[in-house]
Every structure is written in C-alpha cells, then in structure tokens.
C-alpha cells in the first residue's frame, strides 16, 4: 500500500514539473472557435460517409453471396469471389 501512495506522489510531482517546464512567456497559437467547429463537422461528415460506403459495400457483397447460393453447386464457387 505504501508503494502505491509513493508512486502516486511521484507521478503527481512529475506532472506538475512537466507543466511548470512547459509554461513560458511565449503565447500559444490561438485557433478560432469557428475553425474548430468546422474541423469537427468535417470529421463527423467524413465518418458518416465512410460508414455508409462500408455498409453499402458489405450489403452488396452479402446479397451477391446469397444469390450465389441459388445457383447450381458447381457454378456457385465462381460467383462468390
């Protein structure tokens, strides 16, 4: 138990030290809220496009496999690829 508390204290100290080292007199680059909103909207749109295309391709492939089962056994293997 004492080892866990010691480890937590050391981690907290290192985190505070890292914050103190990174703080300087230079100002950070500011990103406008509109830019962030645009990036998030574009990300959501791109994700939806990827999901829709993946779903469509998977359903077409599944349909092709289901249709191949209706063909005679010796021809079915050629249709599944």
N, CA, C and O atoms as a MOPAC input file, in Angstrom:
PM7 MOZYME 1SCF
protein

 N      0.81900 1    -1.19100 1     0.00000 1
 C      0.00000 1     0.00000 1     0.00000 1
 C      0.86200 1     1.25300 1     0.00000 1
 O      0.55900 1     2.22300 1    -0.69500 1
 N      1.92100 1     1.22900 1     0.77000 1
 C      2.80900 1     2.39000 1     0.85300 1
 C      3.50400 1     2.63700 1    -0.48100 1
 O      3.78000 1     3.78000 1    -0.84600 1
 N      3.78300 1     1.56000 1    -1.20200 1
 C      4.42300 1     1.71100 1    -2.50200 1
 C      3.48900 1     2.40400 1    -3.49200 1
 O      3.93200 1     3.21100 1    -4.30900 1
 N      2.19800 1     2.08800 1    -3.41500 1
 C      1.22900 1     2.71900 1    -4.31200 1
 C      1.11000 1     4.21500 1    -4.04400 1
 O      1.04700 1     5.01400 1    -4.97800 1
 N      1.07900 1     4.59100 1    -2.76800 1
 C      0.97200 1     6.00900 1    -2.41900 1
 C      2.22800 1     6.74900 1    -2.86500 1
 O      2.14900 1     7.85800 1    -3.39400 1
 N      3.38100 1     6.13400 1    -2.64800 1
 C      4.63800 1     6.73800 1    -3.07900 1
 C      4.65900 1     6.92600 1    -4.59300 1
 O      5.10400 1     7.96100 1    -5.08900 1
 N      4.18200 1     5.93000 1    -5.32000 1
 C      4.14300 1     6.00700 1    -6.77300 1
 C      3.20900 1     7.11500 1    -7.24000 1
 O      3.53800 1     7.83500 1    -8.18200 1
 N      2.06200 1     7.26400 1    -6.60700 1
 C      1.10500 1     8.31300 1    -6.95700 1
 C      1.69700 1     9.69000 1    -6.69900 1
 O      1.52300 1    10.60400 1    -7.50500 1
 N      2.40300 1     9.84600 1    -5.56900 1
 C      3.03500 1    11.13200 1    -5.24000 1
 C      4.10200 1    11.47600 1    -6.27500 1
 O      4.19200 1    12.62400 1    -6.70900 1
 N      4.89900 1    10.50700 1    -6.66900 1
 C      5.94200 1    10.73400 1    -7.66700 1
 C      5.32100 1    11.13000 1    -9.00700 1
 O      5.80600 1    12.05700 1    -9.65400 1
 N      4.26000 1    10.44600 1    -9.43300 1
 C      3.59500 1    10.76800 1   -10.70100 1
 C      3.01300 1    12.17500 1   -10.66700 1
 O      3.14500 1    12.92300 1   -11.63600 1
 N      2.36800 1    12.54500 1    -9.56000 1
 C      1.82400 1    13.90100 1    -9.43200 1
 C      2.93400 1    14.94700 1    -9.48700 1
 O      2.77900 1    15.98800 1   -10.12500 1
 N      4.04300 1    14.67300 1    -8.82400 1
 C      5.17000 1    15.60000 1    -8.85000 1
 C      5.71500 1    15.76300 1   -10.26500 1
 O      6.00600 1    16.88000 1   -10.69500 1
 N      5.85400 1    14.66000 1   -10.98700 1
 C      6.37100 1    14.73400 1   -12.35100 1
 C      5.41200 1    15.47500 1   -13.27400 1
 O      5.85000 1    16.21600 1   -14.15400 1
 N      4.10900 1    15.28400 1   -13.08500 1
 C      3.12500 1    16.00300 1   -13.90000 1
 C      3.20400 1    17.50000 1   -13.63900 1
 O      3.17100 1    18.29900 1   -14.57500 1
 N      3.30800 1    17.88600 1   -12.36300 1
 C      3.42800 1    19.30300 1   -12.03000 1
 C      4.72700 1    19.88300 1   -12.56500 1
 O      4.75600 1    21.02800 1   -13.01500 1
 N      5.78400 1    19.11900 1   -12.52100 1
 C      7.06200 1    19.56100 1   -13.04600 1
 C      6.98200 1    19.76200 1   -14.55300 1
 O      7.53800 1    20.72500 1   -15.08200 1
 N      6.29400 1    18.86100 1   -15.24500 1
 C      6.15400 1    18.98700 1   -16.69600 1
 C      5.35200 1    20.22700 1   -17.05900 1
 O      5.67300 1    20.89500 1   -18.04100 1
 N      4.32900 1    20.54700 1   -16.30000 1
 C      3.53300 1    21.74200 1   -16.56300 1
 C      4.36400 1    22.99300 1   -16.30100 1
 O      4.28900 1    23.96100 1   -17.05700 1
 N      5.15100 1    22.97300 1   -15.23900 1
 C      5.97700 1    24.13100 1   -14.90700 1
 C      7.05100 1    24.36800 1   -15.96300 1
 O      7.37500 1    25.51800 1   -16.26300 1
 N      7.59700 1    23.32000 1   -16.52100 1
 C      8.64500 1    23.45000 1   -17.52300 1
 C      8.07400 1    23.98400 1   -18.83100 1
 O      8.72400 1    24.78600 1   -19.50300 1
 N      6.86600 1    23.55100 1   -19.20600 1
 C      6.29300 1    23.96800 1   -20.49100 1
 C      5.74500 1    25.38500 1   -20.45700 1
 O      5.58200 1    25.99300 1   -21.51500 1
 N      5.45400 1    25.93600 1   -19.27700 1
 C      4.95800 1    27.30400 1   -19.20300 1
 C      6.10900 1    28.26700 1   -19.47200 1
 O      7.17400 1    28.16400 1   -18.86400 1
 N      5.88400 1    29.18900 1   -20.37500 1
 C      6.89800 1    30.18000 1   -20.69100 1
 C      6.21800 1    31.50300 1   -20.99800 1
 O      4.99500 1    31.61500 1   -20.92300 1
 N      7.00000 1    32.48100 1   -21.33800 1
 C      6.44200 1    33.80200 1   -21.61700 1
 C      5.85000 1    33.89100 1   -23.01900 1
 O      5.16100 1    34.86200 1   -23.33300 1
 N      6.10200 1    32.91500 1   -23.85300 1
 C      5.56000 1    32.92700 1   -25.20200 1
 C      4.07700 1    32.58200 1   -25.17500 1
 O      3.63600 1    31.74900 1   -24.38400 1
 N      3.31700 1    33.22800 1   -26.04300 1
 C      1.89100 1    32.92700 1   -26.10900 1
 C      1.65100 1    31.73600 1   -27.03100 1
 O      2.40500 1    31.50400 1   -27.97600 1
 N      0.62700 1    31.01100 1   -26.75100 1
 C      0.27800 1    29.84100 1   -27.56100 1
 C     -0.46300 1    30.30000 1   -28.81900 1
 O     -1.04300 1    31.38500 1   -28.85600 1
 N     -0.42800 1    29.46000 1   -29.83500 1
 C     -1.15300 1    29.74300 1   -31.06200 1
 C     -2.63700 1    29.59400 1   -30.80100 1
 O     -3.06400 1    28.58200 1   -30.24700 1
 N     -3.42200 1    30.56300 1   -31.18100 1
 C     -4.86400 1    30.53600 1   -30.91700 1
 C     -5.60400 1    30.05800 1   -32.15400 1
 O     -5.36400 1    30.52600 1   -33.26700 1
 N     -6.50300 1    29.12100 1   -31.93200 1
 C     -7.36100 1    28.62100 1   -33.00100 1
 C     -8.76500 1    29.15800 1   -32.74600 1
 O     -9.29700 1    29.04700 1   -31.64200 1
 N     -9.33900 1    29.72600 1   -33.75800 1
 C    -10.67300 1    30.31600 1   -33.62700 1
 C    -11.72300 1    29.22600 1   -33.42000 1
 O    -11.57500 1    28.12300 1   -33.94500 1
 N    -12.77700 1    29.51700 1   -32.66500 1
 C    -13.83800 1    28.53300 1   -32.44300 1
 C    -14.51000 1    28.07200 1   -33.72600 1
 O    -14.92100 1    26.91600 1   -33.82500 1
 N    -14.62800 1    28.95300 1   -34.70300 1
 C    -15.22700 1    28.56500 1   -35.98000 1
 C    -14.39700 1    27.52600 1   -36.70400 1
 O    -14.93600 1    26.62900 1   -37.35300 1
 N    -13.07400 1    27.64900 1   -36.59100 1
 C    -12.18700 1    26.66900 1   -37.21000 1
 C    -12.34200 1    25.30600 1   -36.54700 1
 O    -12.39700 1    24.27800 1   -37.22200 1
 N    -12.41100 1    25.30800 1   -35.24000 1
 C    -12.58200 1    24.04100 1   -34.50800 1
 C    -13.93100 1    23.41000 1   -34.85700 1
 O    -14.01700 1    22.20000 1   -35.06800 1
 N    -14.97900 1    24.22600 1   -34.91700 1
 C    -16.30400 1    23.70900 1   -35.27700 1
 C    -16.29600 1    23.14800 1   -36.69300 1
 O    -16.92200 1    22.12000 1   -36.95100 1
 N    -15.60100 1    23.80300 1   -37.61000 1
 C    -15.50600 1    23.30100 1   -38.98000 1
 C    -14.77100 1    21.97900 1   -39.05500 1
 O    -15.17400 1    21.08300 1   -39.79700 1
 N    -13.69500 1    21.84900 1   -38.29200 1
 C    -12.94700 1    20.58100 1   -38.26500 1
 C    -13.80700 1    19.46400 1   -37.70800 1
 O    -13.80100 1    18.35300 1   -38.23700 1
 N    -14.54400 1    19.74600 1   -36.64600 1
 C    -15.39700 1    18.71100 1   -36.04100 1
 C    -16.51400 1    18.31200 1   -37.00200 1
 O    -16.80700 1    17.12600 1   -37.15300 1
 N    -17.13700 1    19.29100 1   -37.65100 1
 C    -18.21300 1    18.97900 1   -38.61000 1
 C    -17.68600 1    18.16800 1   -39.78600 1
 O    -18.33200 1    17.21500 1   -40.22300 1
 N    -16.51500 1    18.53800 1   -40.30000 1
 C    -15.92600 1    17.78400 1   -41.40500 1
 C    -15.58800 1    16.36500 1   -40.97000 1
 O    -15.75900 1    15.42200 1   -41.74300 1
 N    -15.11400 1    16.20600 1   -39.75000 1
 C    -14.79100 1    14.87600 1   -39.23900 1
 C    -16.04700 1    14.01400 1   -39.12200 1
 O    -16.03600 1    12.84400 1   -39.50500 1
 N    -17.11400 1    14.58200 1   -38.60000 1
 C    -18.37500 1    13.83600 1   -38.47400 1
 C    -18.90700 1    13.45700 1   -39.85600 1
 O    -19.36000 1    12.33100 1   -40.06100 1
 N    -18.85100 1    14.38500 1   -40.79300 1
 C    -19.32200 1    14.11400 1   -42.15200 1
 C    -18.49600 1    13.01800 1   -42.81400 1
 O    -19.05100 1    12.11400 1   -43.43900 1
 N    -17.18100 1    13.09200 1   -42.68200 1
 C    -16.31600 1    12.06800 1   -43.26600 1
 C    -16.56600 1    10.70300 1   -42.62600 1
 O    -16.57000 1     9.68300 1   -43.31700 1
 N    -16.77100 1    10.68300 1   -41.32100 1
 C    -17.07600 1     9.42200 1   -40.63500 1
 C    -18.38200 1     8.82800 1   -41.13900 1
 O    -18.45900 1     7.62300 1   -41.37800 1
 N    -19.40200 1     9.64900 1   -41.30400 1
 C    -20.68700 1     9.15800 1   -41.82200 1
 C    -20.54200 1     8.62500 1   -43.24300 1
 O    -21.13100 1     7.59800 1   -43.58100 1
 N    -19.77100 1     9.30400 1   -44.06900 1
 C    -19.55200 1     8.82800 1   -45.43600 1
 C    -18.86400 1     7.46900 1   -45.42600 1
 O    -19.25000 1     6.57400 1   -46.17900 1
 N    -17.85200 1     7.30500 1   -44.58200 1
 C    -17.13800 1     6.02800 1   -44.50000 1
 C    -18.07100 1     4.92100 1   -44.02900 1
 O    -18.03300 1     3.81300 1   -44.56300 1
 N    -18.90500 1     5.20800 1   -43.03900 1
 C    -19.83500 1     4.19700 1   -42.51900 1
 C    -20.84700 1     3.81000 1   -43.59200 1
 O    -21.13200 1     2.62600 1   -43.76900 1
 N    -21.39200 1     4.78200 1   -44.30500 1
 C    -22.40300 1     4.49200 1   -45.33100 1
 C    -21.79800 1     3.68300 1   -46.47500 1
 O    -22.40500 1     2.71700 1   -46.93700 1
 N    -20.61500 1     4.06600 1   -46.93500 1
 C    -19.97300 1     3.33200 1   -48.03100 1
 C    -19.63600 1     1.90600 1   -47.59900 1
 O    -19.83400 1     0.96100 1   -48.36400 1
 N    -19.13000 1     1.74900 1   -46.38100 1
 C    -18.80700 1     0.40600 1   -45.88100 1
 C    -20.05700 1    -0.45400 1   -45.77100 1
 O    -20.04100 1    -1.62200 1   -46.16100 1
 N    -21.13900 1     0.11000 1   -45.24400 1
 C    -22.38700 1    -0.63000 1   -45.11900 1
 C    -22.92100 1    -1.03300 1   -46.48900 1
 O    -23.38000 1    -2.15900 1   -46.67900 1
 N    -22.85800 1    -0.11100 1   -47.43300 1
 C    -23.36500 1    -0.38800 1   -48.78300 1
 C    -22.56100 1    -1.49800 1   -49.46300 1
 O    -23.13200 1    -2.40100 1   -50.07400 1
 N    -21.23400 1    -1.42200 1   -49.35200 1
 C    -20.38900 1    -2.45300 1   -49.96800 1
 C    -20.61700 1    -3.81500 1   -49.31800 1
 O    -20.66200 1    -4.83600 1   -50.00300 1
 N    -20.76100 1    -3.82500 1   -47.99100 1
 C    -20.98400 1    -5.09100 1   -47.29400 1
 C    -22.34300 1    -5.68300 1   -47.66000 1
 O    -22.46200 1    -6.89700 1   -47.82900 1
 N    -23.36600 1    -4.84300 1   -47.78400 1
 C    -24.68700 1    -5.37800 1   -48.11900 1
 C    -24.72100 1    -5.88600 1   -49.56000 1
 O    -25.37200 1    -6.89300 1   -49.84000 1
 N    -24.03300 1    -5.20900 1   -50.47400 1
 C    -23.97800 1    -5.69700 1   -51.85500 1
 C    -23.24200 1    -7.03200 1   -51.92800 1
 O    -23.64500 1    -7.93300 1   -52.66300 1
 N    -22.16700 1    -7.15000 1   -51.16400 1
 C    -21.42200 1    -8.41300 1   -51.17100 1
 C    -22.27100 1    -9.53000 1   -50.56800 1
 O    -22.28700 1   -10.65100 1   -51.07700 1
 N    -22.96600 1    -9.22100 1   -49.49800 1
 C    -23.82600 1   -10.22700 1   -48.85300 1
 C    -24.94300 1   -10.65600 1   -49.80500 1
 O    -25.27900 1   -11.83800 1   -49.87200 1
 N    -25.50900 1    -9.71700 1   -50.52700 1
 C    -26.56300 1   -10.02700 1   -51.47500 1
 C    -26.03300 1   -10.91200 1   -52.60300 1
 O    -26.71200 1   -11.84000 1   -53.04400 1
 N    -24.82100 1   -10.61900 1   -53.06500 1
 C    -24.22500 1   -11.42100 1   -54.12500 1
 C    -23.96200 1   -12.85200 1   -53.64900 1
 O    -24.15300 1   -13.80100 1   -54.40900 1
 N    -23.52800 1   -13.01000 1   -52.40400 1
 C    -23.30000 1   -14.35200 1   -51.85400 1
 C    -24.62200 1   -15.09900 1   -51.69300 1
 O    -24.70000 1   -16.29200 1   -51.98800 1
 N    -25.65700 1   -14.40700 1   -51.22900 1
 C    -26.96800 1   -15.05200 1   -51.08900 1
 C    -27.53000 1   -15.46500 1   -52.44500 1
 O    -28.13700 1   -16.52900 1   -52.56600 1
 N    -27.33400 1   -14.64700 1   -53.44500 1
 C    -27.80000 1   -15.00200 1   -54.78400 1
 C    -27.00000 1   -16.16000 1   -55.36800 1
 O    -27.52700 1   -16.93400 1   -56.16600 1
 N    -25.74300 1   -16.28500 1   -54.98100 1
 C    -24.90300 1   -17.36800 1   -55.48900 1
 C    -25.36800 1   -18.71900 1   -54.95000 1
 O    -25.14900 1   -19.74600 1   -55.59300 1
 N    -26.00000 1   -18.73200 1   -53.78900 1
 C    -26.48900 1   -19.99300 1   -53.23300 1
 C    -27.66500 1   -20.54500 1   -54.03100 1
 O    -27.98000 1   -21.72900 1   -53.91000 1
 N    -28.30500 1   -19.73800 1   -54.82400 1
 C    -29.43700 1   -20.18300 1   -55.62000 1
 C    -29.00500 1   -20.87000 1   -56.91300 1
 O    -29.82500 1   -21.48900 1   -57.59100 1
 N    -27.74300 1   -20.76500 1   -57.25100 1
 C    -27.21400 1   -21.35300 1   -58.48100 1
 C    -26.78300 1   -22.78900 1   -58.18000 1
 O    -26.60700 1   -23.16300 1   -57.02100 1
 N    -26.61600 1   -23.58500 1   -59.23300 1
 C    -26.17300 1   -24.95900 1   -59.04500 1
 C    -24.83500 1   -25.00600 1   -58.32600 1
 O    -24.06000 1   -24.05200 1   -58.38800 1
 N    -24.56700 1   -26.08800 1   -57.65900 1
 C    -23.40000 1   -26.22400 1   -56.80100 1
 C    -22.08000 1   -26.02800 1   -57.55700 1
 O    -21.16200 1   -25.41900 1   -57.00900 1
 N    -21.95500 1   -26.51100 1   -58.77200 1
 C    -20.68800 1   -26.40600 1   -59.48100 1
 C    -20.41400 1   -24.99200 1   -60.00000 1
 O    -19.27100 1   -24.68500 1   -60.34000 1
 N    -21.40100 1   -24.14400 1   -60.07000 1
 C    -21.22800 1   -22.78200 1   -60.55600 1
 C    -21.09400 1   -21.80900 1   -59.38900 1
 O    -20.55000 1   -20.71700 1   -59.55500 1
 N    -21.57000 1   -22.18200 1   -58.24500 1
 C    -21.62000 1   -21.29000 1   -57.08900 1
 C    -20.24700 1   -20.79600 1   -56.66600 1
 O    -20.11100 1   -19.64000 1   -56.26600 1
 N    -19.24200 1   -21.62700 1   -56.74300 1
 C    -17.90400 1   -21.23500 1   -56.32000 1
 C    -17.36900 1   -20.07700 1   -57.14700 1
 O    -16.63600 1   -19.23500 1   -56.62800 1
 N    -17.71700 1   -20.02200 1   -58.40000 1
 C    -17.24300 1   -18.93700 1   -59.27600 1
 C    -17.95500 1   -17.62100 1   -58.94600 1
 O    -17.38000 1   -16.55300 1   -59.15900 1
 N    -19.16200 1   -17.66600 1   -58.44400 1
 C    -19.92000 1   -16.45200 1   -58.18100 1
 C    -19.54700 1   -15.79800 1   -56.85200 1
 O    -19.78500 1   -14.60300 1   -56.67800 1
 N    -18.97200 1   -16.54200 1   -55.91500 1
 C    -18.69300 1   -15.99700 1   -54.58900 1
 C    -17.45300 1   -15.14500 1   -54.54700 1
 O    -17.24900 1   -14.45700 1   -53.54700 1
 N    -16.63000 1   -15.13800 1   -55.53500 1
 C    -15.39100 1   -14.34800 1   -55.47500 1
 C    -15.62900 1   -12.91300 1   -55.85200 1
 O    -14.69500 1   -12.11200 1   -55.85400 1

